[in-house]
Amino acid sequence: MQAVIQTHVEKVWRYWTEPDYITKWNQASEDLHAPRAENDLRVGGKLLTRMEAKDGSMGFDFGGVYDVVNRHEAIGYTMEDGRRVDIAFVDQGNETKVIETFNAESSKCPKKI
């Protein structure tokens, strides 16, 4: 996945990595929110985001351990289930391209009978 954000890489990095900002933008859908985030942004450090339904019906922790941290350039981490996530921050002056590559979660669909 990729997106071009209309601001400089330092600001994008700060918003992407600081817990106070993570709780404002990190949500998988409109009915979820992230009430808590922790981020030890260093190789071997852990990230954790608490995801919950806005109606309080369910919640889960999303986390991993950092393998790569290159300030304003790249982040790589391994999720708790062993899948990898790599994020590149490409400085384009007044814009920043963010490219996120990850192994999607496999799901098994039941067979129709």
VEXTI-729786 format. One record per residue (C-alpha): residue number from 1; residue in three letters; y, x, z. Coordinates in nm, 3 decimals, decimal comma. Example, Ala and Ser with C-alpha at 12.3 -4.5 7.8 and 13.67 -1.06 7.14 Angstrom:
BEGIN
> 1;ALA;-0,450;1,230;0,780
> 2;SER;-0,106;1,367;0,714
This chain:
BEGIN
> 1;MET;0,000;0,000;0,000
> 2;GLN;0,351;0,120;-0,060
> 3;ALA;0,708;0,009;-0,014
> 4;VAL;1,051;0,152;-0,082
> 5;ILE;1,287;0,107;0,211
> 6;GLN;1,660;0,122;0,147
> 7;THR;1,749;0,380;0,413
> 8;HIS;1,701;0,749;0,490
> 9;VAL;1,369;0,890;0,607
> 10;GLU;1,489;0,973;0,961
> 11;LYS;1,562;0,608;1,035
> 12;VAL;1,237;0,486;0,878
> 13;TRP;1,041;0,743;1,084
> 14;ARG;1,213;0,632;1,406
> 15;TYR;1,147;0,263;1,339
> 16;TRP;0,785;0,333;1,239
> 17;THR;0,700;0,548;1,543
> 18;GLU;0,903;0,437;1,846
> 19;PRO;0,733;0,170;2,062
> 20;ASP;1,049;-0,041;2,106
> 21;TYR;1,070;-0,079;1,727
> 22;ILE;0,695;-0,113;1,667
> 23;THR;0,690;-0,430;1,878
> 24;LYS;0,960;-0,581;1,655
> 25;TRP;0,794;-0,528;1,314
> 26;ASN;0,419;-0,479;1,361
> 27;GLN;0,242;-0,807;1,295
> 28;ALA;-0,050;-0,888;1,067
> 29;SER;0,063;-1,246;1,007
> 30;GLU;0,339;-1,491;1,101
> 31;ASP;0,138;-1,631;1,394
> 32;LEU;0,087;-1,288;1,557
> 33;HIS;0,323;-1,060;1,745
> 34;ALA;0,305;-0,724;1,920
> 35;PRO;0,424;-0,763;2,281
> 36;ARG;0,341;-0,400;2,375
> 37;ALA;0,311;-0,064;2,202
> 38;GLU;0,242;0,291;2,318
> 39;ASN;0,269;0,595;2,094
> 40;ASP;0,194;0,957;2,187
> 41;LEU;0,303;1,099;1,850
> 42;ARG;0,124;1,436;1,838
> 43;VAL;-0,208;1,562;1,705
> 44;GLY;-0,466;1,438;1,956
> 45;GLY;-0,222;1,176;2,090
> 46;LYS;-0,307;0,809;2,098
> 47;LEU;-0,138;0,504;1,954
> 48;LEU;-0,194;0,155;2,089
> 49;THR;-0,045;-0,176;1,986
> 50;ARG;-0,131;-0,499;2,163
> 51;MET;-0,155;-0,782;1,910
> 52;GLU;-0,155;-1,144;2,030
> 53;ALA;-0,129;-1,490;1,883
> 54;LYS;0,216;-1,630;1,951
> 55;ASP;0,052;-1,939;2,102
> 56;GLY;-0,145;-1,718;2,347
> 57;SER;-0,486;-1,826;2,212
> 58;MET;-0,614;-1,472;2,143
> 59;GLY;-0,527;-1,106;2,148
> 60;PHE;-0,664;-0,760;2,080
> 61;ASP;-0,569;-0,393;2,108
> 62;PHE;-0,523;-0,189;1,789
> 63;GLY;-0,536;0,185;1,833
> 64;GLY;-0,636;0,527;1,719
> 65;VAL;-0,596;0,902;1,765
> 66;TYR;-0,360;1,116;1,557
> 67;ASP;-0,508;1,382;1,330
> 68;VAL;-0,187;1,464;1,139
> 69;VAL;0,177;1,447;1,248
> 70;ASN;0,434;1,609;1,018
> 71;ARG;0,776;1,483;1,126
> 72;HIS;0,950;1,276;0,856
> 73;GLU;0,664;1,348;0,613
> 74;ALA;0,318;1,229;0,715
> 75;ILE;0,105;1,064;0,981
> 76;GLY;-0,273;1,043;0,982
> 77;TYR;-0,496;0,886;1,243
> 78;THR;-0,850;0,771;1,303
> 79;MET;-0,892;0,418;1,433
> 80;GLU;-1,128;0,342;1,718
> 81;ASP;-1,393;0,219;1,472
> 82;GLY;-1,380;0,550;1,277
> 83;ARG;-1,172;0,434;0,980
> 84;ARG;-0,886;0,657;0,858
> 85;VAL;-0,521;0,575;0,800
> 86;ASP;-0,283;0,812;0,618
> 87;ILE;0,088;0,741;0,583
> 88;ALA;0,329;0,943;0,368
> 89;PHE;0,706;0,919;0,406
> 90;VAL;0,869;1,032;0,081
> 91;ASP;1,238;1,117;0,119
> 92;GLN;1,431;0,986;-0,182
> 93;GLY;1,782;1,040;-0,048
> 94;ASN;1,915;0,699;0,058
> 95;GLU;1,567;0,548;0,014
> 96;THR;1,229;0,622;0,163
> 97;LYS;0,898;0,549;-0,005
> 98;VAL;0,624;0,475;0,249
> 99;ILE;0,269;0,503;0,117
> 100;GLU;-0,010;0,388;0,347
> 101;THR;-0,373;0,453;0,258
> 102;PHE;-0,655;0,320;0,472
> 103;ASN;-1,017;0,217;0,467
> 104;ALA;-1,022;-0,163;0,479
> 105;GLU;-1,238;-0,330;0,737
> 106;SER;-1,564;-0,442;0,581
> 107;SER;-1,648;-0,806;0,623
> 108;LYS;-1,963;-0,989;0,540
> 109;CYS;-1,926;-1,335;0,395
> 110;PRO;-2,202;-1,579;0,470
> 111;LYS;-2,407;-1,686;0,171
> 112;LYS;-2,362;-2,039;0,046
> 113;ILE;-2,682;-2,240;0,042
